[in-house]
Structures are given as C-alpha cells and as structure tokens.
Amino acid sequence: MFVLFCFVFLMNHISVSASGFDDIKKLPNQMQQEVQDLTKRNIIKGTTPTTFSPNTTITRGQVVVMMGRYIEQNGIAKVDKNWEEMDRFMDMPLRVKDRELLKYSTLLYDNGIFKGENGRLNPYNHMTREQMALTLNRLMVLARSYSLIDYAYDLQSDVVDIQKATKEARPYIEALNALGISNVDTFYPKNSVTRVQFASFLSRTIKLIERNHHVIHFEKQLKS
C-alpha cells in the first residue's frame, strides 16, 4: 500500500512539459496533442520528468485530481472554504497526506461528480470505462447545465457492445460515441481506463464544454 501511495502521489505531483515525454512519441498525433493540451493547462502531469506512462491504468483518485484542477482553474465551481473540516468519504480522512486529493474529492463530492461507493471514494481503485462516461457527463452538466445526451440529440451512435454496460451508463456511452469523444464501436465498458485514454476523453470533453455551441431541444408533438 505504501508503494502504491507513493506512485499515485508522484503521478499527481511531477510537473513537466509534454514535449519531454519520451513514451508518447509513438502515439497518434491527436493523442500526443491531447496530452500536451492537458499538460499545458496543468491538469495532468507525468510520472517522471520524461515519462507519461500512457498505458498505465488510471485510478479514481487521479481522475478526481485532474477534474478538480480543471473545475477550480476555470471557475466552474469553488472549493468549500471549510474543506479541511468535514469528511466527505469514509476512506478520505481529514488527516490524509495528499492534500490536493482531499481538496478535490471535496469539490467533486459537493458538486455531485463523484458519488462514491457505499460512502467510499476508493481512490486507488481503477476507473472503468463506463464509470468514466458517467463522470464526464456530470462534469458537462456542472459546466454547461446540459448533459452529453443534449449535445448528441440528433447524432447516431454505433457502439456494438452497449448491452454490456449498466443501464445508467448506456445513454452516456452512446453520446460519447456520437459526439466523437469516443471513436471506437466496441467500447468495452467494464475495462479499466489508461492514462492516455483518459487524457483523450477529458481533453475532448473540455473542448466541447468550451465550444460556443448551443443545444437545441425538440418538443414532441402529440397527434390529435
């Protein structure tokens, strides 16, 4: 557990330029650009000064920190000034060493993005792809007051394994696909998310959030 904690801590605290990551240079250009985008924004950091560890699975705690940085930096929501005085999750005591994780777990809990499992954040557990879809949708709702479904209102999805996902996650997985945030027809909802996959998903979601795009709602007319 100590070794795991140290690894997670390093992943959240090593600040480097994305251009110095030797292990992303063989990735598709779009993925490299998405990692660079989040690095420049100080949302994501490397595991060492020269490595990003793109194929390492991402943990729930790491996702909390990345989303928290984006939300706070862009004024989407404010961290409760008393964040160090009240527990939100049973496994995130106020004395925890990683203060950034504690702060942003408070922010995401208070804004309904991370609900936890039986009162626990489980920060060291891997995040599944269907959990990621739910979390990205909550970020969209917080930032723009519309869901991914609203943005994908007239777009088609071609996800072929949607039945393997929980019912709650299915519409958001299809919306991610329809919007091009996910670009694969086999989504593998139960699989873990890697660092580079999450960087791509988050970068594309942020671009949608920041785009001057209006959501159109259609009213269904009942036949008389």
TIDREN-256904 format. One line per field, with one value per atom (N, C-alpha, C): x, y, z; atom name; residue number from 1. Coordinates in Angstrom, 3 decimals, always signed. Example, Ala and Ser with C-alpha at 12.3 -4.5 7.8 and 13.67 -1.06 7.14 Angstrom:
2
east: +13.190|+12.300|+13.200|+12.850|+13.670|+12.900
north: -5.690|-4.500|-3.300|-2.250|-1.060|+0.030
up: +7.800|+7.800|+7.800|+7.080|+7.140|+7.870
kedren: N|CA|C|N|CA|C
fitor: 1|1|1|2|2|2
***
This chain:
224
east: +0.829|+0.000|+0.864|+1.985|+2.873|+3.469|+3.909|+4.485|+3.438|+2.196|+1.126|+0.826|+0.799|+0.527|+1.598|+2.859|+3.954|+3.822|+3.451|+3.300|+2.190|+1.040|-0.072|+0.326|+1.024|+1.452|+2.337|+3.282|+4.185|+3.428|+2.455|+1.700|+0.956|+0.597|-0.152|+0.731|+2.017|+2.814|+4.047|+4.387|+5.551|+5.114|+5.660|+5.273|+6.331|+5.912|+6.847|+6.153|+6.928|+6.387|+6.080|+4.941|+4.558|+5.566|+6.244|+7.220|+8.386|+8.544|+9.634|+9.270|+8.054|+7.624|+8.106|+9.113|+9.665|+8.698|+7.819|+6.982|+5.642|+5.445|+4.217|+4.509|+5.785|+6.156|+5.687|+5.374|+4.884|+3.360|+2.718|+1.261|+0.746|-0.513|-1.095|-0.964|-0.794|-0.582|-1.687|-2.926|-4.028|-3.890|-3.523|-3.339|-2.197|-1.109|+0.008|-0.451|-1.217|-1.700|-2.628|-3.428|-4.358|-3.608|-2.567|-1.726|-1.059|-0.549|+0.095|-0.877|-2.100|-3.123|-3.369|-3.562|-3.841|-2.614|-1.425|-0.207|-0.015|-0.237|-0.114|-1.111|-2.264|-3.289|-3.007|-1.972|-1.630|-2.734|-3.375|-4.411|-3.831|-2.889|-2.280|-0.768|-0.096|+1.354|+1.967|+3.278|+3.964|+4.271|+4.712|+5.123|+6.599|+7.377|+8.760|+8.953|+10.080|+10.286|+10.250|+10.463|+10.496|+9.477|+8.655|+7.680|+6.264|+5.321|+3.912|+3.214|+3.778|+3.178|+1.781|+1.670|+0.347|-0.509|+0.116|-0.655|-0.924|-0.509|-0.820|-2.284|-2.969|-4.372|-4.485|-5.504|-5.711|-6.594|-6.367|-7.151|-8.229|-9.178|-10.268|-9.719|-8.725|-8.144|-7.466|-6.782|-6.126|-7.150|-8.266|-9.331|-9.907|-10.100|-10.605|-9.708|-8.396|-7.456|-7.482|-7.474|-7.472|-8.732|-9.873|-11.120|-11.196|-10.725|-10.749|-9.918|-8.744|-7.894|-8.617|-9.231|-9.923|-11.083|-11.882|-13.054|-12.644|-11.645|-11.223|-10.543|-9.633|-8.889|-9.800|-10.895|-11.780|-13.012|-13.022|-14.092|-15.453|-15.470|-16.747|-17.434|-16.656|-17.165|-16.020|-16.373|-15.367|-15.270|-14.052|-13.843|-14.395|-15.154|-15.686|-14.533|-14.661|-13.584|-13.317|-14.273|-14.115|-13.820|-13.163|-12.939|-12.081|-11.308|-10.449|-11.111|-12.401|-13.068|-14.151|-14.526|-15.590|-15.320|-15.389|-15.188|-16.328|-15.978|-16.986|-17.037|-15.877|-15.805|-15.162|-15.633|-15.123|-13.635|-13.151|-11.752|-10.885|-11.397|-10.625|-10.652|-9.966|-9.969|-9.260|-9.589|-9.032|-7.518|-6.960|-5.509|-4.731|-5.406|-4.731|-3.595|-2.485|-1.298|-1.480|-2.191|-2.358|-3.447|-3.028|-3.988|-4.743|-4.068|-4.730|-5.854|-5.616|-6.645|-7.819|-7.530|-8.597|-9.415|-8.725|-9.425|-10.351|-9.826|-10.641|-11.690|-11.458|-12.517|-13.700|-13.408|-14.465|-15.220|-14.476|-15.089|-15.998|-15.508|-16.296|-17.481|-17.311|-18.438|-19.532|-19.139|-20.113|-20.885|-20.284|-20.926|-21.479|-21.552|-22.235|-21.524|-20.224|-19.498|-19.007|-18.504|-18.115|-19.033|-19.834|-20.779|-20.219|-19.195|-18.619|-19.397|-18.838|-19.464|-19.584|-20.814|-21.065|-20.284|-20.266|-19.610|-18.110|-17.570|-16.117|-15.757|-14.664|-14.150|-13.388|-12.721|-11.853|-10.839|-10.012|-9.136|-8.081|-7.741|-6.693|-7.248|-8.574|-9.179|-9.117|-9.060|-9.076|-10.459|-10.514|-11.783|-12.140|-13.378|-13.821|-14.290|-14.409|-14.804|-16.257|-17.125|-18.498|-18.580|-17.760|-17.706|-17.217|-16.242|-15.720|-16.806|-17.641|-18.726|-19.674|-20.020|-20.902|-20.249|-18.967|-18.252|-18.100|-17.777|-17.652|-18.989|-20.068|-21.377|-21.678|-21.341|-21.586|-20.749|-19.538|-18.710|-19.381|-19.905|-20.587|-21.789|-22.580|-23.765|-23.359|-22.313|-21.850|-21.369|-20.624|-20.010|-20.991|-21.918|-22.775|-24.273|-24.640|-26.051|-26.796|-26.067|-26.641|-25.850|-26.517|-25.851|-25.248|-24.430|-23.892|-25.016|-26.080|-27.222|-27.822|-27.888|-28.423|-27.591|-26.275|-25.393|-25.454|-25.796|-25.831|-27.249|-28.126|-29.565|-29.916|-29.198|-29.571|-28.452|-27.524|-26.373|-26.534|-25.946|-26.074|-24.863|-25.122|-24.066|-23.942|-22.709|-22.529|-21.836|-22.073|-21.485|-22.154|-21.352|-21.918|-22.049|-21.372|-21.432|-22.115|-23.062|-23.712|-24.464|-24.939|-25.697|-24.830|-23.523|-22.623|-22.445|-22.909|-22.798|-24.012|-23.884|-25.033|-26.061|-27.326|-28.376|-28.132|-27.621|-27.368|-26.351|-25.326|-24.232|-24.509|-25.419|-25.606|-25.852|-26.773|-27.015|-25.807|-24.977|-23.822|-22.678|-22.562|-21.581|-21.938|-23.222|-23.656|-23.462|-23.681|-23.478|-22.003|-21.119|-19.683|-19.286|-19.845|-19.543|-20.101|-21.331|-21.978|-21.265|-20.710|-20.027|-18.573|-18.069|-16.682|-15.698|-16.193|-15.295|-14.707|-15.519|-15.055|-15.154|-14.113|-14.129|-13.993|-14.467|-14.439|-15.855|-16.161|-17.510|-17.652|-16.535|-16.558|-16.001|-16.855|-16.481|-15.814|-16.083|-15.545|-15.835|-17.111|-17.484|-16.907|-16.608|-16.097|-14.573|-13.907|-12.445|-11.973|-10.734|-10.132|-9.698|-9.537|-9.120|-7.631|-6.879|-5.463|-5.303|-4.098|-3.832|-4.022|-3.541|-3.661|-5.101|-5.830|-7.240|-8.017|-7.765|-8.494|-8.096|-6.817|-6.375|-7.136|-7.298|-8.024|-9.491|-10.132|-11.544|-11.760|-10.916|-11.096|-10.820|-9.755|-9.429|-10.570|-11.136|-12.227|-13.490|-13.744|-14.904|-14.735|-13.540|-13.267|-13.462|-13.029|-13.215|-14.695|-15.509|-16.946|-17.526|-17.065|-17.523|-17.208|-16.024|-15.549|-15.959|-16.564|-17.022|-18.292|-18.409|-19.614|-20.692|-21.296|-22.228|-23.555|-24.618|-25.945|-26.653|-27.344|-28.093|-29.523|-29.995|-31.354|-32.246|-33.345|-34.304|-35.514|-35.946|-37.119|-38.293|-39.440|-40.633|-41.419|-41.800|-42.584|-44.053|-44.593|-45.979|-46.864|-47.824|-48.758|-49.793|-50.092|-51.099|-52.490|-53.273|-54.616|-55.577
north: -1.204|+0.000|+1.255|+1.234|+2.399|+2.689|+1.612|+1.789|+2.351|+1.838|+2.301|+3.768|+4.148|+5.543|+6.457|+6.047|+6.855|+7.022|+5.942|+6.002|+6.971|+6.879|+7.778|+9.217|+9.432|+10.779|+11.369|+10.575|+11.063|+11.404|+10.592|+10.829|+12.148|+12.584|+13.815|+15.040|+14.850|+15.978|+16.268|+15.441|+15.718|+16.593|+17.788|+18.722|+18.760|+18.490|+18.507|+19.023|+19.324|+19.687|+18.421|+18.386|+17.191|+16.876|+17.899|+17.649|+16.822|+16.696|+15.926|+14.487|+14.069|+12.701|+11.800|+11.004|+10.119|+9.019|+8.624|+7.453|+7.764|+9.003|+9.282|+9.584|+9.560|+9.991|+9.047|+7.800|+6.857|+6.778|+7.549|+7.571|+8.386|+8.186|+9.030|+10.514|+11.351|+12.777|+13.413|+12.995|+13.580|+13.296|+12.069|+11.730|+12.528|+12.676|+13.485|+14.913|+15.463|+16.834|+16.965|+15.912|+15.957|+15.884|+15.073|+15.042|+16.401|+16.983|+18.285|+19.367|+19.292|+20.262|+20.236|+19.056|+18.948|+19.284|+18.995|+19.327|+20.838|+21.515|+22.977|+23.640|+23.014|+23.543|+23.199|+22.416|+21.941|+21.062|+20.304|+19.378|+17.991|+17.596|+16.277|+16.434|+15.522|+15.587|+14.223|+14.197|+12.961|+12.121|+10.903|+10.016|+10.204|+10.726|+11.168|+12.368|+13.060|+14.209|+13.867|+12.592|+12.239|+11.171|+10.717|+9.670|+10.073|+9.668|+9.902|+8.618|+7.472|+6.163|+6.057|+6.208|+6.279|+5.035|+3.863|+2.620|+2.137|+2.920|+2.592|+2.914|+2.014|+2.280|+3.449|+4.244|+5.425|+5.072|+5.713|+5.438|+6.497|+6.166|+7.097|+8.377|+8.226|+9.391|+10.326|+9.763|+10.581|+11.338|+10.682|+11.344|+12.506|+12.277|+13.332|+14.563|+14.348|+15.473|+16.213|+15.477|+16.128|+16.953|+16.364|+17.100|+18.287|+18.069|+19.152|+20.339|+20.068|+21.159|+21.952|+21.240|+21.934|+22.767|+22.202|+22.900|+24.149|+24.018|+25.164|+26.229|+25.821|+26.772|+27.604|+27.010|+27.691|+28.307|+28.317|+28.978|+28.331|+27.049|+26.346|+26.139|+25.850|+25.714|+26.010|+26.434|+26.769|+25.666|+25.493|+24.544|+25.163|+24.392|+24.846|+25.332|+26.528|+27.083|+26.248|+25.415|+24.541|+23.106|+22.926|+21.578|+20.708|+21.307|+20.532|+20.233|+20.503|+20.376|+19.311|+18.738|+17.738|+16.647|+15.389|+14.255|+14.160|+13.854|+13.549|+12.046|+11.398|+9.968|+9.276|+8.074|+7.337|+7.034|+6.843|+6.481|+7.679|+8.890|+10.106|+10.949|+10.465|+11.203|+12.546|+13.464|+14.810|+14.825|+13.783|+13.733|+13.151|+12.774|+12.139|+13.034|+12.418|+13.179|+13.944|+13.368|+14.013|+15.076|+16.306|+17.383|+17.780|+17.684|+18.033|+17.046|+15.782|+14.775|+15.020|+15.324|+15.594|+16.810|+17.879|+19.102|+18.851|+18.171|+17.988|+16.895|+15.945|+14.971|+15.680|+16.694|+17.508|+18.281|+18.898|+19.672|+18.810|+17.638|+16.784|+16.151|+15.854|+15.316|+16.372|+17.577|+18.644|+18.998|+18.758|+19.097|+17.879|+16.743|+15.577|+14.833|+15.061|+14.381|+13.012|+12.936|+11.645|+11.365|+10.315|+9.969|+8.946|+8.210|+7.201|+5.903|+4.898|+3.583|+3.203|+3.166|+2.885|+3.835|+5.102|+6.122|+6.201|+5.440|+5.424|+5.939|+6.679|+7.152|+6.050|+5.177|+4.141|+4.760|+5.691|+6.458|+5.645|+4.472|+3.670|+2.602|+2.505|+1.558|+2.100|+1.195|+1.615|+2.113|+3.057|+3.547|+2.768|+2.296|+1.593|+2.596|+2.122|+2.998|+3.479|+2.636|+3.089|+4.091|+3.914|+4.916|+6.252|+6.191|+7.396|+8.136|+7.405|+8.027|+8.780|+8.176|+8.831|+10.086|+9.974|+11.093|+12.264|+11.971|+13.030|+13.724|+12.966|+13.591|+14.538|+14.126|+15.005|+16.276|+16.155|+17.342|+18.274|+17.719|+18.519|+19.247|+18.547|+19.151|+20.288|+20.063|+21.100|+22.329|+22.104|+23.211|+23.956|+23.229|+23.847|+23.707|+22.982|+22.757|+21.884|+21.274|+20.325|+19.030|+17.928|+16.636|+16.320|+15.276|+14.805|+14.402|+13.882|+13.472|+14.673|+15.805|+17.015|+17.439|+17.316|+17.705|+16.719|+15.483|+14.449|+14.180|+15.168|+14.963|+14.384|+14.739|+14.247|+13.450|+12.954|+12.220|+10.726|+9.921|+8.472|+7.862|+6.823|+6.067|+4.700|+4.178|+2.843|+1.886|+2.066|+1.183|-0.187|-1.227|-2.564|-3.397|-2.970|-3.755|-2.988|-2.133|-1.274|-2.082|-3.272|-4.079|-4.586|-4.526|-4.972|-3.912|-2.703|-1.618|-1.603|-0.958|-0.773|+0.111|-0.040|+0.767|+2.252|+2.599|+4.004|+4.608|+3.836|+4.373|+4.356|+3.510|+3.302|+4.578|+5.444|+6.632|+7.557|+7.578|+8.475|+7.882|+6.565|+5.907|+6.165|+6.028|+6.277|+7.740|+8.639|+10.064|+10.356|+9.768|+9.955|+9.506|+8.394|+7.869|+8.788|+9.207|+10.057|+11.396|+11.901|+13.193|+13.091|+11.872|+11.685|+11.784|+11.863|+11.861|+10.462|+9.457|+8.075|+7.738|+7.138|+6.879|+5.398|+4.536|+3.090|+2.544|+1.537|+0.975|-0.090|-0.666|-1.594|-0.842|-0.533|+0.377|-0.325|-1.607|-2.358|-1.637|-1.503|-0.687|-1.135|-2.424|-2.924|-2.824|-2.494|-2.401|-1.163|-1.231|-0.075|+0.944|+2.177|+3.265|+3.527|+3.679|+4.010|+5.527|+5.936|+7.368|+8.123|+7.556|+8.280|+8.271|+7.200|+7.175|+8.248|+8.337|+9.344|+10.754|+10.956|+12.273|+12.651|+11.708|+11.986|+12.286|+11.444|+11.654|+13.004|+13.318|+14.566|+15.773|+15.723|+16.837|+17.107|+16.057|+16.231|+16.754|+16.296|+16.800|+18.276|+18.655|+20.061|+20.931|+20.457|+21.228|+21.429|+20.407|+20.545|+21.540|+21.482|+22.419|+23.853|+24.059|+25.418|+25.919|+25.063|+25.469|+26.301|+27.324|+28.149|+27.413|+26.466|+25.558|+25.603|+25.792|+25.870|+24.523|+24.169|+22.919|+23.211|+22.446|+22.631|+21.525|+21.918|+20.939|+20.867|+19.653|+19.457|+19.020|+19.629|+19.234|+18.231|+17.158|+16.143|+16.597|+16.596|+16.999|+15.755|+15.754|+14.629|+14.768|+13.641|+13.643|+13.760|+14.649|+14.833|+13.775
up: +0.000|+0.000|+0.000|+0.740|+0.790|-0.582|-1.276|-2.607|-3.556|-3.466|-4.331|-4.067|-2.783|-2.444|-3.016|-2.909|-3.431|-4.943|-5.634|-7.091|-7.480|-6.764|-7.049|-6.758|-5.659|-5.287|-6.371|-6.862|-7.905|-9.171|-9.521|-10.743|-10.687|-9.489|-9.348|-9.167|-8.855|-8.431|-9.269|-10.226|-11.064|-12.219|-12.302|-13.343|-14.430|-15.675|-16.791|-18.037|-19.037|-20.335|-21.118|-21.798|-22.547|-23.639|-24.137|-25.192|-24.690|-23.350|-22.785|-22.491|-22.804|-22.543|-23.677|-23.397|-24.438|-24.836|-23.911|-24.165|-24.827|-25.300|-26.051|-27.527|-27.891|-29.236|-30.333|-29.985|-30.982|-31.014|-30.174|-30.164|-31.347|-31.746|-32.798|-32.444|-33.447|-33.216|-32.381|-32.623|-31.871|-30.379|-30.031|-28.622|-28.007|-28.744|-28.242|-27.967|-28.877|-28.715|-27.522|-27.281|-26.153|-24.827|-24.761|-23.566|-23.368|-24.445|-24.370|-23.921|-24.415|-24.035|-22.533|-21.980|-20.553|-19.707|-20.237|-19.509|-19.441|-20.550|-20.579|-19.640|-19.489|-18.593|-17.124|-16.884|-15.541|-14.954|-15.835|-15.395|-15.173|-16.022|-15.910|-15.879|-15.187|-15.046|-15.333|-15.470|-15.793|-14.576|-14.815|-13.732|-13.395|-14.357|-14.146|-15.062|-14.981|-15.876|-17.357|-17.725|-19.147|-19.535|-18.606|-18.930|-18.525|-19.353|-19.079|-18.630|-18.952|-18.654|-19.251|-20.567|-21.202|-21.029|-20.906|-20.843|-19.423|-18.439|-17.048|-16.775|-16.070|-15.767|-14.801|-14.993|-14.166|-12.979|-11.855|-10.660|-10.476|-9.639|-9.349|-8.705|-7.844|-7.196|-8.185|-9.166|-10.182|-11.018|-11.328|-12.072|-11.257|-9.977|-9.090|-9.150|-9.059|-9.049|-10.386|-11.486|-12.805|-13.021|-12.724|-12.899|-11.942|-10.728|-9.751|-10.190|-10.735|-11.232|-12.310|-13.254|-14.343|-13.812|-12.951|-12.418|-11.645|-10.786|-9.972|-10.832|-11.694|-12.511|-13.408|-13.847|-14.792|-14.123|-12.801|-12.079|-12.243|-12.582|-12.764|-11.426|-10.406|-9.039|-8.077|-6.893|-5.891|-4.837|-4.335|-3.245|-1.961|-1.218|+0.066|+0.939|+1.479|+2.302|+3.546|+3.928|+5.098|+4.695|+3.539|+3.016|+3.921|+4.799|+5.695|+7.039|+7.139|+8.437|+8.484|+7.327|+7.338|+6.315|+6.757|+5.852|+4.846|+3.598|+2.588|+2.334|+2.355|+2.104|+3.304|+3.603|+4.762|+4.647|+3.409|+3.210|+2.831|+3.040|+2.825|+4.099|+5.156|+6.417|+6.274|+7.135|+7.057|+7.228|+7.810|+8.047|+6.865|+5.785|+4.667|+4.161|+3.751|+3.369|+2.065|+1.115|-0.183|-0.069|+0.219|+0.468|-0.806|-1.945|-3.193|-3.486|-3.260|-3.467|-2.513|-1.263|-0.297|-0.728|-1.134|-1.544|-2.717|-3.741|-4.933|-4.768|-3.866|-3.586|-2.930|-2.119|-1.521|-2.595|-3.502|-4.575|-5.444|-5.841|-6.727|-6.008|-4.732|-3.958|-3.819|-3.451|-3.225|-4.490|-5.645|-6.911|-7.655|-6.964|-7.497|-8.606|-8.771|-9.838|-9.387|-8.173|-7.603|-6.422|-6.550|-5.503|-4.519|-4.956|-4.085|-4.116|-3.495|-3.410|-1.947|-1.455|-0.041|+0.862|+0.470|+1.281|+1.102|+0.173|-0.035|-1.436|-1.504|-2.783|-3.508|-2.744|-3.335|-4.293|-3.808|-4.700|-5.423|-4.908|-5.540|-6.477|-6.549|-7.487|-8.907|-9.860|-11.255|-11.644|-12.576|-13.094|-14.351|-14.416|-15.614|-16.662|-17.876|-18.971|-18.813|-18.273|-18.068|-16.918|-15.878|-14.811|-15.359|-16.256|-16.864|-17.630|-18.367|-19.134|-18.207|-17.089|-16.128|-15.550|-15.224|-14.615|-15.585|-16.838|-17.836|-18.067|-18.027|-18.194|-17.034|-15.825|-14.674|-14.763|-15.285|-15.500|-16.503|-17.584|-18.593|-18.003|-17.208|-16.597|-15.658|-14.883|-13.965|-14.724|-15.791|-16.523|-17.416|-18.060|-19.070|-18.805|-17.751|-17.394|-18.405|-19.321|-20.268|-20.198|-20.514|-20.494|-21.854|-21.899|-23.171|-24.118|-23.557|-24.374|-25.092|-24.395|-25.019|-26.224|-26.097|-27.185|-28.359|-28.055|-29.105|-29.596|-29.459|-29.678|-31.041|-32.105|-33.439|-34.100|-33.294|-33.816|-33.549|-34.416|-34.305|-33.598|-32.826|-32.155|-32.810|-32.867|-33.446|-32.474|-31.176|-30.171|-30.254|-30.416|-30.650|-29.369|-28.310|-27.070|-25.946|-26.288|-25.305|-24.244|-24.593|-23.636|-22.483|-22.638|-21.572|-20.487|-20.757|-19.795|-18.877|-17.731|-16.856|-17.557|-17.193|-17.822|-17.601|-16.437|-16.141|-17.093|-17.451|-18.258|-19.751|-20.205|-21.645|-22.444|-22.045|-22.878|-22.970|-21.944|-21.955|-22.772|-22.762|-23.628|-25.089|-25.414|-26.788|-27.171|-26.221|-26.503|-26.751|-25.960|-26.177|-27.577|-28.001|-29.335|-30.422|-30.260|-31.257|-31.405|-30.318|-30.329|-30.767|-30.951|-31.349|-30.210|-28.980|-27.824|-27.663|-27.943|-28.105|-29.587|-30.140|-31.583|-31.925|-31.016|-31.271|-31.180|-32.013|-31.963|-30.879|-30.424|-29.287|-28.094|-27.123|-26.034|-24.862|-24.665|-23.522|-22.199|-21.839|-20.680|-19.351|-19.200|-17.921|-17.814|-18.910|-18.890|-18.144|-17.644|-16.996|-18.048|-17.617|-18.494|-18.282|-19.351|-19.230|-19.124|-18.754|-18.603|-19.922|-21.005|-22.271|-22.772|-22.518|-22.908|-22.155|-20.861|-20.093|-20.513|-20.800|-21.275|-22.536|-23.450|-24.688|-24.409|-23.619|-23.297|-22.612|-21.644|-20.900|-21.791|-22.596|-23.478|-24.462|-25.026|-25.992|-25.319|-24.091|-23.353|-23.023|-22.619|-22.303|-23.542|-24.687|-25.926|-26.219|-25.934|-26.130|-25.131|-23.895|-22.865|-23.269|-23.815|-24.098|-25.480|-26.268|-27.586|-27.471|-28.301|-28.312|-29.093|-28.422|-29.085|-28.347|-29.080|-28.477|-28.601|-27.545|-27.532|-27.972|-28.920|-29.427|-28.870|-28.308|-27.791|-28.725|-29.005|-29.857|-28.990|-29.203|-28.479|-29.319|-28.706|-29.415|-29.486|-30.674|-30.858|-30.891|-30.013|-29.955|-31.072|-31.717|-32.768|-32.145|-32.713|-32.176|-32.714
kedren: N|CA|C|N|CA|C|N|CA|C|N|CA|C|N|CA|C|N|CA|C|N|CA|C|N|CA|C|N|CA|C|N|CA|C|N|CA|C|N|CA|C|N|CA|C|N|CA|C|N|CA|C|N|CA|C|N|CA|C|N|CA|C|N|CA|C|N|CA|C|N|CA|C|N|CA|C|N|CA|C|N|CA|C|N|CA|C|N|CA|C|N|CA|C|N|CA|C|N|CA|C|N|CA|C|N|CA|C|N|CA|C|N|CA|C|N|CA|C|N|CA|C|N|CA|C|N|CA|C|N|CA|C|N|CA|C|N|CA|C|N|CA|C|N|CA|C|N|CA|C|N|CA|C|N|CA|C|N|CA|C|N|CA|C|N|CA|C|N|CA|C|N|CA|C|N|CA|C|N|CA|C|N|CA|C|N|CA|C|N|CA|C|N|CA|C|N|CA|C|N|CA|C|N|CA|C|N|CA|C|N|CA|C|N|CA|C|N|CA|C|N|CA|C|N|CA|C|N|CA|C|N|CA|C|N|CA|C|N|CA|C|N|CA|C|N|CA|C|N|CA|C|N|CA|C|N|CA|C|N|CA|C|N|CA|C|N|CA|C|N|CA|C|N|CA|C|N|CA|C|N|CA|C|N|CA|C|N|CA|C|N|CA|C|N|CA|C|N|CA|C|N|CA|C|N|CA|C|N|CA|C|N|CA|C|N|CA|C|N|CA|C|N|CA|C|N|CA|C|N|CA|C|N|CA|C|N|CA|C|N|CA|C|N|CA|C|N|CA|C|N|CA|C|N|CA|C|N|CA|C|N|CA|C|N|CA|C|N|CA|C|N|CA|C|N|CA|C|N|CA|C|N|CA|C|N|CA|C|N|CA|C|N|CA|C|N|CA|C|N|CA|C|N|CA|C|N|CA|C|N|CA|C|N|CA|C|N|CA|C|N|CA|C|N|CA|C|N|CA|C|N|CA|C|N|CA|C|N|CA|C|N|CA|C|N|CA|C|N|CA|C|N|CA|C|N|CA|C|N|CA|C|N|CA|C|N|CA|C|N|CA|C|N|CA|C|N|CA|C|N|CA|C|N|CA|C|N|CA|C|N|CA|C|N|CA|C|N|CA|C|N|CA|C|N|CA|C|N|CA|C|N|CA|C|N|CA|C|N|CA|C|N|CA|C|N|CA|C|N|CA|C|N|CA|C|N|CA|C|N|CA|C|N|CA|C|N|CA|C|N|CA|C|N|CA|C|N|CA|C|N|CA|C|N|CA|C|N|CA|C|N|CA|C|N|CA|C|N|CA|C|N|CA|C|N|CA|C|N|CA|C|N|CA|C|N|CA|C|N|CA|C|N|CA|C|N|CA|C|N|CA|C|N|CA|C|N|CA|C|N|CA|C|N|CA|C|N|CA|C|N|CA|C|N|CA|C|N|CA|C|N|CA|C|N|CA|C|N|CA|C|N|CA|C|N|CA|C|N|CA|C|N|CA|C|N|CA|C|N|CA|C|N|CA|C|N|CA|C|N|CA|C|N|CA|C|N|CA|C|N|CA|C|N|CA|C|N|CA|C|N|CA|C|N|CA|C|N|CA|C|N|CA|C|N|CA|C|N|CA|C|N|CA|C|N|CA|C|N|CA|C|N|CA|C|N|CA|C|N|CA|C|N|CA|C|N|CA|C|N|CA|C|N|CA|C|N|CA|C|N|CA|C|N|CA|C|N|CA|C|N|CA|C|N|CA|C|N|CA|C|N|CA|C
fitor: 1|1|1|2|2|2|3|3|3|4|4|4|5|5|5|6|6|6|7|7|7|8|8|8|9|9|9|10|10|10|11|11|11|12|12|12|13|13|13|14|14|14|15|15|15|16|16|16|17|17|17|18|18|18|19|19|19|20|20|20|21|21|21|22|22|22|23|23|23|24|24|24|25|25|25|26|26|26|27|27|27|28|28|28|29|29|29|30|30|30|31|31|31|32|32|32|33|33|33|34|34|34|35|35|35|36|36|36|37|37|37|38|38|38|39|39|39|40|40|40|41|41|41|42|42|42|43|43|43|44|44|44|45|45|45|46|46|46|47|47|47|48|48|48|49|49|49|50|50|50|51|51|51|52|52|52|53|53|53|54|54|54|55|55|55|56|56|56|57|57|57|58|58|58|59|59|59|60|60|60|61|61|61|62|62|62|63|63|63|64|64|64|65|65|65|66|66|66|67|67|67|68|68|68|69|69|69|70|70|70|71|71|71|72|72|72|73|73|73|74|74|74|75|75|75|76|76|76|77|77|77|78|78|78|79|79|79|80|80|80|81|81|81|82|82|82|83|83|83|84|84|84|85|85|85|86|86|86|87|87|87|88|88|88|89|89|89|90|90|90|91|91|91|92|92|92|93|93|93|94|94|94|95|95|95|96|96|96|97|97|97|98|98|98|99|99|99|100|100|100|101|101|101|102|102|102|103|103|103|104|104|104|105|105|105|106|106|106|107|107|107|108|108|108|109|109|109|110|110|110|111|111|111|112|112|112|113|113|113|114|114|114|115|115|115|116|116|116|117|117|117|118|118|118|119|119|119|120|120|120|121|121|121|122|122|122|123|123|123|124|124|124|125|125|125|126|126|126|127|127|127|128|128|128|129|129|129|130|130|130|131|131|131|132|132|132|133|133|133|134|134|134|135|135|135|136|136|136|137|137|137|138|138|138|139|139|139|140|140|140|141|141|141|142|142|142|143|143|143|144|144|144|145|145|145|146|146|146|147|147|147|148|148|148|149|149|149|150|150|150|151|151|151|152|152|152|153|153|153|154|154|154|155|155|155|156|156|156|157|157|157|158|158|158|159|159|159|160|160|160|161|161|161|162|162|162|163|163|163|164|164|164|165|165|165|166|166|166|167|167|167|168|168|168|169|169|169|170|170|170|171|171|171|172|172|172|173|173|173|174|174|174|175|175|175|176|176|176|177|177|177|178|178|178|179|179|179|180|180|180|181|181|181|182|182|182|183|183|183|184|184|184|185|185|185|186|186|186|187|187|187|188|188|188|189|189|189|190|190|190|191|191|191|192|192|192|193|193|193|194|194|194|195|195|195|196|196|196|197|197|197|198|198|198|199|199|199|200|200|200|201|201|201|202|202|202|203|203|203|204|204|204|205|205|205|206|206|206|207|207|207|208|208|208|209|209|209|210|210|210|211|211|211|212|212|212|213|213|213|214|214|214|215|215|215|216|216|216|217|217|217|218|218|218|219|219|219|220|220|220|221|221|221|222|222|222|223|223|223|224|224|224
***
